[in-house]
Amino acid sequence: MTPEEQKDRAREFLEVFEDPDPVKFETMVSSDFEYRVMGSAKGFGHPIRKEGMRGFAGQLKQALPKGLNFRFGPVISEGSHVSLQAESDTEAANGKKYQNRYHFYIRFDGDKIAEVREYCDTDHVREVFGPF
């Protein structure tokens, strides 16, 4: 893939979070895929593998029925690596406002996404969704 194609695919992957579809997730990722929210607090840092994306999609839909409403910032692609900044602006299922800022590191294996590292304000996640 060209750097521009990787940038587009990374955005496309994250756009699936607007209306999480496990089939779309599964077709975009490699067989050894790993997604990890980077944080040291309880409940964060455990990898989600390809087979876990179906459950993850369901949790997202339940917690954020209106999607994340991402606004994307700068995207950089070099080799098999993509760096992408984003902000969310939505309302959680519990009625609380959810606005977070993110940095995503995405590694490709050919045309498939092999690894995603999500960096966000995990304290804000706890404030909105409660203790884990």
C-alpha positions, 0 to 999 in steps of 0.5 A, spaced: 500 500 500 502 507 498 502 511 504 496 515 502 492 508 501 494 507 508 492 513 511 485 512 508 485 505 511 487 507 518 481 513 517 476 508 514 478 503 520 476 508 525 470 510 522 467 504 523 467 506 530 461 510 528 457 504 527 461 498 530 460 493 525 464 486 527 464 484 520 467 490 517 473 490 523 474 483 521 475 484 514 480 490 515 485 486 520 490 481 520 489 474 523 494 476 528 491 483 530 491 486 536 488 492 539 490 495 545 488 502 549 494 504 552 493 505 560 495 503 566 489 503 570 485 497 571 481 495 565 486 498 560 492 495 557 489 488 555 489 486 548 483 485 544 485 480 538 481 479 532 476 474 535 474 479 540 472 485 535 465 482 535 464 483 543 468 490 542 463 492 537 457 490 541 460 494 547 461 500 543 454 500 540 452 499 547 456 505 551 456 510 545 449 509 541 451 515 537 458 513 535 464 517 537 463 523 532 470 523 530 474 529 528 481 527 525 487 531 525 494 530 522 495 523 519 502 521 518 504 514 514 511 512 514 513 504 512 508 500 515 506 505 520 501 510 521 500 515 526 493 519 527 490 524 531 483 524 533 477 527 537 471 525 539 464 529 541 458 525 543 454 523 548 454 516 552 448 512 553 448 514 560 447 521 558 454 524 559 458 528 554 464 524 552 469 528 549 476 525 548 482 526 545 486 520 541 493 518 538 492 512 534 498 508 532 497 503 527 501 498 524 500 494 517 502 488 515 500 488 507 494 491 506 491 489 513 491 492 520 496 488 524 496 492 530 492 498 533 495 502 540 490 507 542 492 513 547 487 517 550 485 520 556 483 514 560 481 518 566 475 521 562 473 514 560 472 513 567 469 519 569 464 518 564 463 510 564 464 509 571 469 505 575 471 498 571 
